Amino acid sequence: MLSEPTRVVVTGAAGFIGSHLCERLLADGHEVVGIDSFSDYYARERKDENLRRARAHQAFTLEMADLVDADLRRIVDGATVVFHLAGQTGVRPSWGGHFDRYVHDNIVATQRLLESLRGTDIQKLVFASSESVYGDAEMFPTKESALPRPVSPYGMTKLAAEHLAFVYMRSFGIPATALRYFTVFGPRQRPDMAFCRFMQALVDNQEIEIFGDGEQTREFTYVSDAVDGTVKAASADVVGQIINLGGGSRVTVNRVLDTLEDISRIKVRRRHLAATPGDLRHTGASINLARERLGWEPRVSLREGLTRQWEWFQEARDSLPRATSSTDQRPGL
Ligand SMILES: NC(=O)c1ccc[n+]([C@@H]2O[C@H](COP(=O)([O-])OP(=O)(O)OC[C@H]3O[C@@H](n4cnc5c(N)ncnc54)[C@H](O)[C@@H]3O)[C@@H](O)[C@H]2O)c1
């Protein structure tokens, strides 16, 4: 499907992962239509910067619009593949009054997109789901067949969106695939995500705040690996499948900090805060299905990826706004 140049749509194009995906698709010779509402979850200038390279490409068009009320029929017209990455991210802010936004951006937006795909010739819808749908899994590495039991409202909305995609697949034949990304990192990582916060604290000579004892484990996935799996899912015969994309190993947050200390040569000052509801103790992906069905393998190690993110962070930090929205300071993994 993506073996020859074609027209594709990327929702959430101005985001961390979406902007990398656009660049990869453009480099592969595709015509890319990006949609993004430039939501204020974090500073808009960061999203402009994320998209700078893609926008310089003549095969790229940007639709600045909210999926909920955009003229999606026109936008998806003639597209072969839709990559649906738009969404409201962040686990901790999904409690309380912000929940409406999660429903709007993760559930209603997905439903509108699916409606627009009814009766089109779309050949694949690739949906960016999340490890958060598993909740506190009983088995590690966690297989896709594990019963999803989210422990945060964010995870619940991602699971609902997955189900919606498959509801439209069964009822209207929309060829959907859901990818469950495990914590993605690398250049342009969202400012609320742990590695970005750690790096900011390091250069500010502030204490690094760790939720819990730091012995929680995470599966970290480098952004180019997540993007590569996403592109492969568009062409592979995986309609109706849910597939984990994880970096290949689990590490503790303490170990990440040791590595960061080593890379940056700055002593990390750690302050432990209480874990908050919705935080997962451990995440770990079984990636056998991705290996078998997508022919995918994560290539970038934690150390290598963290080094690249640190280099990017040092270059970008003076030009990027730190926090301009009320939600910007709410940390999430
Ligand atoms: N980053 C991770 O570690 C991770 C892990 C698991 C899943 N995911 C999923 O991957 C996707 C991308 O994550 P990210 O980290 O790049 O997040 P991000 O916040 O950087 O990007 C999401 C983009 O979607 C846009 N958006 C939100 N609601 C929209 C709407 N209604 N209409 C149009 N655009 C809208 C935002 O403006 C933003 O630019 C999300 O769906 C997220 O749930 C991310």
The ligand as an SDF file (V2000), in Angstrom:
LIG
                    3D

 44 48  0  0  0  0  0  0  0  0999 V2000
    4.0190    9.7830   23.4980 N   0  0  0  0  0  0  0  0  0  0  0  0
    3.7980    8.5720   23.9860 C   0  0  0  0  0  0  0  0  0  0  0  0
    4.6180    8.0170   24.7310 O   0  0  0  0  0  0  0  0  0  0  0  0
    2.5330    7.8360   23.6430 C   0  0  0  0  0  0  0  0  0  0  0  0
    2.3300    6.5660   24.2220 C   0  0  0  0  0  0  0  0  0  0  0  0
    1.1600    5.8720   23.9180 C   0  0  0  0  0  0  0  0  0  0  0  0
    0.2510    6.4070   23.0180 C   0  0  0  0  0  0  0  0  0  0  0  0
    0.4720    7.6430   22.4760 N   0  0  0  0  0  0  0  0  0  0  0  0
   -0.5260    8.1840   21.5490 C   0  0  0  0  0  0  0  0  0  0  0  0
    0.1400    8.6700   20.3990 O   0  0  0  0  0  0  0  0  0  0  0  0
   -0.5250    9.8330   19.9100 C   0  0  0  0  0  0  0  0  0  0  0  0
    0.4790   10.9760   19.7570 C   0  0  0  0  0  0  0  0  0  0  0  0
    1.0520   11.2530   21.0310 O   0  0  0  0  0  0  0  0  0  0  0  0
    2.1150   12.4400   21.2290 P   0  0  0  0  0  0  0  0  0  0  0  0
    2.9390   12.0980   22.4020 O   0  0  0  0  0  0  0  0  0  0  0  0
    2.7470   12.7530   19.9230 O   0  0  0  0  0  0  0  0  0  0  0  0
    1.1260   13.6160   21.6660 O   0  0  0  0  0  0  0  0  0  0  0  0
    1.0290   15.1590   21.2430 P   0  0  0  0  0  0  0  0  0  0  0  0
    0.1630   15.8080   22.2460 O   0  0  0  0  0  0  0  0  0  0  0  0
    2.3970   15.7200   21.0310 O   0  0  0  0  0  0  0  0  0  0  0  0
    0.2890   15.0970   19.8300 O   0  0  0  0  0  0  0  0  0  0  0  0
   -1.0930   14.9730   19.7030 C   0  0  0  0  0  0  0  0  0  0  0  0
   -1.5730   16.0480   18.7270 C   0  0  0  0  0  0  0  0  0  0  0  0
   -2.9820   15.8720   18.5030 O   0  0  0  0  0  0  0  0  0  0  0  0
   -3.5580   17.1510   18.3650 C   0  0  0  0  0  0  0  0  0  0  0  0
   -4.9860   17.0450   18.6760 N   0  0  0  0  0  0  0  0  0  0  0  0
   -5.5450   16.7590   19.8730 C   0  0  0  0  0  0  0  0  0  0  0  0
   -6.8860   16.7420   19.7670 N   0  0  0  0  0  0  0  0  0  0  0  0
   -7.1820   17.0270   18.4820 C   0  0  0  0  0  0  0  0  0  0  0  0
   -8.3990   17.1750   17.7610 C   0  0  0  0  0  0  0  0  0  0  0  0
   -9.5830   17.0360   18.3750 N   0  0  0  0  0  0  0  0  0  0  0  0
   -8.3440   17.4650   16.4410 N   0  0  0  0  0  0  0  0  0  0  0  0
   -7.1370   17.6310   15.8210 C   0  0  0  0  0  0  0  0  0  0  0  0
   -5.9530   17.5200   16.4600 N   0  0  0  0  0  0  0  0  0  0  0  0
   -5.9750   17.2290   17.7710 C   0  0  0  0  0  0  0  0  0  0  0  0
   -2.7940   18.0350   19.3490 C   0  0  0  0  0  0  0  0  0  0  0  0
   -2.8670   19.4290   19.0030 O   0  0  0  0  0  0  0  0  0  0  0  0
   -1.3780   17.4700   19.2560 C   0  0  0  0  0  0  0  0  0  0  0  0
   -0.5650   18.2280   18.3660 O   0  0  0  0  0  0  0  0  0  0  0  0
   -1.6510   10.1400   20.8920 C   0  0  0  0  0  0  0  0  0  0  0  0
   -2.8630    9.6610   20.3600 O   0  0  0  0  0  0  0  0  0  0  0  0
   -1.2750    9.3620   22.1340 C   0  0  0  0  0  0  0  0  0  0  0  0
   -2.4080    8.9700   22.8760 O   0  0  0  0  0  0  0  0  0  0  0  0
    1.5820    8.3640   22.7740 C   0  0  0  0  0  0  0  0  0  0  0  0
  1  2  1  0
  2  3  2  0
  2  4  1  0
  4  5  1  0
  4 44  2  0
  5  6  2  0
  6  7  1  0
  7  8  2  0
  8  9  1  0
  8 44  1  0
  9 10  1  0
  9 42  1  0
 10 11  1  0
 11 12  1  0
 11 40  1  0
 12 13  1  0
 13 14  1  0
 14 15  2  0
 14 16  1  0
 14 17  1  0
 17 18  1  0
 18 19  2  0
 18 20  1  0
 18 21  1  0
 21 22  1  0
 22 23  1  0
 23 24  1  0
 23 38  1  0
 24 25  1  0
 25 26  1  0
 25 36  1  0
 26 27  1  0
 26 35  1  0
 27 28  2  0
 28 29  1  0
 29 30  1  0
 29 35  2  0
 30 31  1  0
 30 32  2  0
 32 33  1  0
 33 34  2  0
 34 35  1  0
 36 37  1  0
 36 38  1  0
 38 39  1  0
 40 41  1  0
 40 42  1  0
 42 43  1  0
M  CHG  2   8   1  16  -1
M  END
$$$$
